[in-house]
């Protein structure tokens, strides 16, 4: 069975969707479950592999040039990508199933599997750029109608999708994500080389990972952290790893005092090979996001043996379960008290770290890959495609 997957998000610094594509199709390729073809920007290649760094850098430079010189770069790129996709996909892909993991599919004359990670553009449009919301409102309904089957990454995402669109249960499958095997506990000797590069000490910082954007709720975290005793803030600086997203002006203003005191460090984009050690070296992990389709960073922290505090909203309780502390994302005091407990009470931190390891082990990319292939097989049977 031939499957065409859009891997274009792999050409940019990896966000949640990029990580989903990377791990799902790496597992699928390793298991040799289907015959994969992958779209990388304007080309289609046999098999699945992460694009070379040079390809990713070239794509990023091209995007910057388009943004600088073209008045409507997003629309222009979209039209160009659609035309090239339609042209290239006609050759040698007859009978293929097209899997679009990033919401909005390209033109394709064949079966479509669509992954919808969350419905935040509809549930909380104020947390996205206006242009993105308009594009989703305009194009997603038709994509959902066109899709043979829709994959979601949590029960919460399924319920959100069905609140907005009349999609029957038998057209939706929940496939949980997982933490990659790279995320595991590490001793100080293993951690030291990477953490030294980042200017950090093992078990000497509080960590948060995610794009700097409104729905990640970092302002509440900064306020909670700023209310902790100064001595504890000096001992455990707050480290945030993630690219700057949009509408970060107010957030950066709130952060300045902590940054000047050396108690808040914004690392920006962290190299992929450094991320596992950054997780494993943290004393505690906080993920105060108001809205998540799954919340993979929390699971990655748990797999790394780090106790977590998460918001008690959307999919996070579903993923973390009883293995972490949960707080209302608007309750500054509760967030502060939870962080204090993890940083000051070693017995609680150790117990939750162990529970987190057990919980993370129940999720598997191999299972996600096999469940996704079962969807392909069902569509192939219904459509009468050759195996």
C-alpha positions as CSV (number, residue, x, y, z in Angstrom):
1,X,0.0,0.0,0.0
2,X,1.4,3.4,-1.1
3,X,1.0,6.4,1.2
4,X,1.9,10.0,0.4
5,X,2.6,12.1,3.4
6,X,3.2,15.9,3.6
7,X,6.5,16.3,5.4
8,X,6.9,20.0,4.6
9,X,6.7,21.1,8.3
10,X,10.0,19.2,8.8
11,X,11.8,22.0,6.8
12,X,11.1,24.5,9.5
13,X,12.3,24.4,13.2
14,X,10.2,21.6,14.6
15,X,7.0,22.6,16.5
16,X,4.4,20.1,17.8
17,X,3.2,19.1,14.3
18,X,6.8,18.6,13.1
19,X,7.5,16.3,16.0
20,X,4.3,14.3,15.3
21,X,5.4,13.9,11.6
22,X,8.9,13.0,12.6
23,X,8.2,10.3,15.1
24,X,5.0,8.8,13.6
25,X,6.5,8.2,10.2
26,X,10.0,7.3,11.5
27,X,8.2,4.5,13.4
28,X,6.1,3.5,10.4
29,X,9.1,3.4,8.1
30,X,11.1,1.4,10.6
31,X,8.3,-1.2,10.8
32,X,8.0,-1.3,7.0
33,X,4.2,-1.2,7.3
34,X,3.5,0.8,4.1
35,X,5.3,2.1,1.0
36,X,5.9,5.8,2.0
37,X,6.4,8.8,-0.3
38,X,7.1,12.1,1.3
39,X,6.5,15.7,0.1
40,X,9.3,18.1,1.2
41,X,8.2,21.5,0.0
42,X,8.3,21.4,-3.8
43,X,9.7,17.8,-4.2
44,X,8.4,14.3,-3.6
45,X,10.8,11.6,-2.5
46,X,10.5,7.8,-2.0
47,X,10.6,6.7,1.6
48,X,10.7,8.8,4.7
49,X,13.7,10.5,6.3
50,X,14.4,13.8,8.0
51,X,15.5,16.4,5.5
52,X,19.1,17.4,5.5
53,X,20.0,20.5,7.4
54,X,21.0,22.2,4.2
55,X,17.5,21.6,2.8
56,X,15.9,23.0,5.9
57,X,18.2,26.0,5.9
58,X,17.5,26.7,2.2
59,X,13.7,26.5,2.8
60,X,13.9,28.9,5.8
61,X,16.0,31.4,3.8
62,X,13.5,31.3,1.0
63,X,10.6,31.9,3.4
64,X,12.5,34.9,4.8
65,X,13.1,36.3,1.3
66,X,9.4,35.8,0.4
67,X,8.3,37.6,3.6
68,X,10.6,40.5,2.8
69,X,9.9,41.0,-0.9
70,X,6.3,39.7,-1.5
71,X,3.3,41.6,-0.1
72,X,1.3,38.3,0.5
73,X,3.9,35.6,1.0
74,X,1.6,33.1,2.7
75,X,-1.0,33.2,0.0
76,X,1.7,33.1,-2.7
77,X,3.5,30.1,-1.2
78,X,0.2,28.3,-0.8
79,X,-0.7,28.7,-4.5
80,X,2.7,27.7,-5.6
81,X,2.8,24.6,-3.4
82,X,-0.6,23.5,-4.5
83,X,0.2,23.8,-8.2
84,X,3.5,21.9,-7.8
85,X,1.9,19.3,-5.5
86,X,-0.8,18.6,-8.0
87,X,1.7,18.3,-10.9
88,X,4.1,16.1,-9.1
89,X,1.6,13.8,-7.4
90,X,0.0,12.8,-10.7
91,X,3.2,10.8,-11.6
92,X,3.5,7.4,-10.0
93,X,1.1,7.9,-7.2
94,X,-2.1,6.3,-8.7
95,X,-3.8,4.3,-6.0
96,X,-2.0,6.1,-3.1
97,X,-3.6,7.3,0.1
98,X,-2.6,10.9,0.9
99,X,-2.1,11.7,4.6
100,X,-2.0,15.4,5.5
101,X,-0.8,15.8,9.1
102,X,-1.1,19.5,9.1
103,X,-4.8,20.3,8.9
104,X,-5.1,21.6,5.3
105,X,-4.6,19.2,2.4
106,X,-3.1,19.9,-1.0
107,X,-5.1,19.0,-4.1
108,X,-5.0,15.2,-4.6
109,X,-7.2,12.9,-6.7
110,X,-7.5,10.0,-4.2
111,X,-8.3,9.0,-0.6
112,X,-7.4,11.5,2.1
113,X,-6.5,11.0,5.7
114,X,-6.4,14.2,7.7
115,X,-4.8,14.8,11.1
116,X,-6.3,17.5,13.2
117,X,-4.2,18.0,16.3
118,X,-6.5,20.6,18.0
119,X,-9.2,23.1,17.4
120,X,-7.6,26.1,19.1
121,X,-8.2,28.4,16.1
122,X,-11.9,27.9,16.7
123,X,-12.1,27.4,20.4
124,X,-9.6,30.3,21.2
125,X,-9.1,32.4,18.1
126,X,-7.8,35.2,20.2
127,X,-4.6,33.2,20.8
128,X,-3.7,33.0,17.1
129,X,-2.8,35.6,14.5
130,X,-5.9,36.9,12.6
131,X,-4.7,35.7,9.3
132,X,-4.2,32.1,10.5
133,X,-7.8,32.1,12.0
134,X,-9.2,33.3,8.7
135,X,-7.4,30.7,6.7
136,X,-8.6,27.9,9.0
137,X,-12.2,29.2,9.0
138,X,-12.2,29.3,5.2
139,X,-10.5,26.1,4.3
140,X,-10.9,23.6,7.2
141,X,-14.6,22.8,6.8
142,X,-14.0,21.7,3.1
143,X,-11.0,19.6,4.2
144,X,-13.1,17.9,6.9
145,X,-15.9,17.2,4.4
146,X,-13.4,15.9,1.8
147,X,-11.5,13.6,4.2
148,X,-12.1,9.8,4.1
149,X,-11.0,9.7,7.7
150,X,-9.7,12.0,10.4
151,X,-7.0,11.3,13.0
152,X,-7.0,13.2,16.3
153,X,-4.4,12.9,19.1
154,X,-6.6,12.9,22.2
155,X,-10.2,12.3,23.2
156,X,-10.4,16.0,24.1
157,X,-9.4,16.9,20.5
158,X,-12.1,14.6,19.2
159,X,-14.7,16.2,21.3
160,X,-13.6,19.7,20.3
161,X,-13.8,18.7,16.6
162,X,-17.3,17.4,17.1
163,X,-18.4,20.5,18.9
164,X,-17.6,22.5,15.7
165,X,-18.3,20.0,12.9
166,X,-20.8,17.2,12.4
167,X,-18.2,14.4,12.1
168,X,-19.5,11.0,13.1
169,X,-17.6,8.8,15.5
170,X,-16.8,6.2,12.8
171,X,-14.9,8.8,10.8
172,X,-12.6,9.7,13.6
173,X,-9.8,7.7,15.3
174,X,-7.8,8.7,18.3
175,X,-4.1,7.9,18.1
176,X,-2.1,8.9,21.1
177,X,1.4,10.3,20.7
178,X,4.4,9.2,22.7
179,X,7.8,10.3,24.0
180,X,10.7,9.2,21.9
181,X,13.2,6.8,23.4
182,X,15.7,9.6,23.6
183,X,13.8,11.0,26.5
184,X,15.0,9.1,29.6
185,X,16.7,9.7,32.9
186,X,20.4,10.5,32.7
187,X,23.1,10.8,35.3
188,X,25.1,13.9,35.9
189,X,28.1,12.7,33.8
190,X,25.8,12.3,30.8
191,X,24.2,15.7,31.4
192,X,27.2,17.8,32.1
193,X,28.5,18.3,28.5
194,X,25.2,19.6,27.1
195,X,24.2,21.6,30.2
196,X,27.6,23.2,30.4
197,X,27.1,24.5,26.9
198,X,23.8,26.0,28.0
199,X,25.2,27.4,31.2
200,X,23.1,25.2,33.4
201,X,23.6,22.8,36.3
202,X,22.0,19.4,36.7
203,X,18.8,19.6,38.9
204,X,19.5,23.3,39.2
205,X,16.6,24.8,37.2
206,X,12.9,24.8,36.6
207,X,12.0,24.1,32.9
208,X,9.3,25.0,30.5
209,X,9.3,24.0,26.8
210,X,7.1,25.5,24.1
211,X,6.7,28.3,21.6
212,X,6.3,31.7,23.1
213,X,2.7,32.5,22.3
214,X,-0.4,33.5,24.2
215,X,-2.0,30.1,24.7
216,X,1.1,28.7,26.4
217,X,0.2,31.0,29.4
218,X,3.7,31.9,30.2
219,X,2.6,35.2,31.8
220,X,0.9,33.3,34.6
221,X,4.0,31.1,35.1
222,X,6.2,34.2,35.3
223,X,4.0,35.8,37.9
224,X,3.8,32.6,40.0
225,X,7.6,32.2,39.7
226,X,8.3,35.8,40.6
227,X,6.4,35.3,43.9
228,X,8.7,32.5,45.1
229,X,11.3,33.3,47.7
230,X,14.3,35.1,46.1
231,X,16.8,32.6,47.5
232,X,14.9,29.7,45.8
233,X,14.7,31.7,42.5
234,X,18.5,32.1,42.6
235,X,19.0,28.4,43.3
236,X,16.5,27.3,40.6
237,X,16.3,29.8,37.7
238,X,13.3,29.4,35.3
239,X,14.5,28.2,31.9
240,X,12.2,28.5,28.9
241,X,13.1,26.7,25.7
242,X,11.2,27.6,22.6
243,X,11.0,29.9,19.6
244,X,9.3,33.3,19.8
245,X,5.9,33.0,18.3
246,X,3.5,36.0,18.0
247,X,2.1,38.7,20.3
248,X,4.9,38.4,22.8
249,X,5.3,42.1,23.6
250,X,3.4,42.0,27.0
251,X,5.1,38.8,27.9
252,X,8.6,40.2,27.3
253,X,7.8,43.3,29.3
254,X,6.7,41.2,32.2
255,X,9.9,39.1,31.9
256,X,12.4,41.9,32.0
257,X,12.9,42.1,35.7
258,X,13.4,38.4,36.1
259,X,15.8,38.4,33.2
260,X,17.9,41.3,34.6
261,X,18.1,39.4,37.9
262,X,19.4,36.3,36.2
263,X,16.4,34.3,37.4
264,X,14.7,33.8,34.0
265,X,16.6,32.5,30.9
266,X,14.9,32.4,27.5
267,X,16.9,30.0,25.5
268,X,15.0,30.4,22.2
269,X,15.4,27.5,19.8
270,X,17.5,24.7,21.3
271,X,19.3,22.2,19.1
272,X,17.5,18.9,18.7
273,X,20.4,16.9,20.1
274,X,20.4,19.1,23.3
275,X,16.7,18.7,24.1
276,X,16.8,15.3,25.9
277,X,19.5,16.4,28.3
278,X,17.8,19.7,28.9
279,X,14.7,17.8,30.0
280,X,16.5,15.2,32.1
281,X,18.6,17.8,33.9
282,X,15.6,19.8,35.2
283,X,14.6,19.7,38.9
284,X,11.0,20.1,37.8
285,X,8.9,20.9,34.7
286,X,6.0,23.3,34.4
287,X,3.5,23.3,31.5
288,X,0.8,25.9,32.2
289,X,-0.7,25.9,28.7
290,X,-4.4,26.8,28.5
291,X,-5.0,24.6,25.4
292,X,-3.3,21.5,24.1
293,X,-4.3,18.9,21.6
294,X,-2.0,16.5,23.4
295,X,0.8,18.2,25.4
296,X,3.8,16.2,24.3
297,X,6.4,18.3,26.2
298,X,4.8,17.2,29.5
299,X,5.1,13.5,28.5
300,X,8.7,14.0,27.4
301,X,9.5,15.5,30.8
302,X,7.8,12.5,32.5
303,X,9.8,10.1,30.4
304,X,12.9,11.9,31.4
305,X,12.2,11.2,35.1
306,X,11.3,14.8,35.9
307,X,8.2,15.7,38.1
308,X,5.7,17.9,36.3
309,X,3.1,20.6,37.0
310,X,0.5,21.1,34.3
311,X,-2.7,23.0,33.7
312,X,-5.8,21.0,34.4
313,X,-7.3,21.9,31.0
314,X,-8.1,20.2,27.6
315,X,-6.0,17.1,27.0
316,X,-3.4,17.5,29.7
317,X,-5.3,15.6,32.5
318,X,-5.9,12.8,29.9
319,X,-2.2,12.5,29.2
320,X,-0.6,13.2,32.6
321,X,-3.2,11.4,34.7
322,X,-2.3,10.9,38.3
323,X,1.4,11.2,37.6
324,X,1.7,14.9,37.9
325,X,0.4,18.0,39.8
326,X,-2.5,19.9,38.1
327,X,-3.5,23.5,38.7
328,X,-6.0,25.9,37.2
329,X,-4.1,27.9,34.6
330,X,-5.4,31.1,36.0
331,X,-4.6,30.3,39.7
332,X,-1.3,32.0,40.3
333,X,-1.1,31.0,43.9
334,X,-1.8,27.3,43.2
335,X,0.8,27.3,40.5
336,X,3.3,28.9,42.9
337,X,2.6,26.4,45.7
338,X,2.9,23.4,43.4
339,X,6.2,24.6,42.1
340,X,7.4,25.2,45.7
341,X,6.4,21.7,46.7
342,X,8.3,20.1,43.8
343,X,11.4,22.2,44.5
344,X,11.4,21.9,48.3
345,X,9.9,18.5,49.1
346,X,12.2,15.8,47.7
347,X,9.9,12.9,48.7
348,X,6.9,14.3,46.7
349,X,9.2,15.1,43.7
350,X,10.7,11.6,43.7
351,X,7.3,9.9,44.0
352,X,5.9,11.9,41.0
353,X,9.0,11.4,39.0
354,X,8.6,7.6,39.4
355,X,4.9,7.8,38.6
356,X,5.7,9.9,35.5
357,X,8.1,7.3,34.2
358,X,5.5,4.6,34.6
359,X,2.8,6.7,32.9
360,X,5.1,7.7,30.0
361,X,5.9,4.0,29.3
362,X,2.2,3.3,28.5
363,X,2.5,5.5,25.4
364,X,4.2,4.2,22.2
365,X,5.0,5.6,18.8
366,X,5.0,2.0,17.5
367,X,1.4,1.7,18.6
368,X,0.5,5.1,17.1
369,X,2.1,3.9,13.8
370,X,0.2,0.6,13.8
371,X,-3.1,2.3,14.6
372,X,-2.6,4.8,11.8
373,X,-1.9,2.0,9.3
374,X,-5.1,0.3,10.4
375,X,-6.9,3.4,9.2
376,X,-5.1,3.3,5.9
377,X,-6.0,-0.4,5.5
378,X,-9.7,0.4,6.2
379,X,-9.7,3.1,3.6
380,X,-8.0,0.9,1.1
381,X,-10.6,-1.8,1.6
382,X,-13.5,0.6,1.4
383,X,-12.1,2.3,-1.7
384,X,-11.1,-1.0,-3.3
385,X,-7.4,0.0,-3.6
386,X,-4.7,-2.6,-4.3
387,X,-2.5,-3.6,-1.4
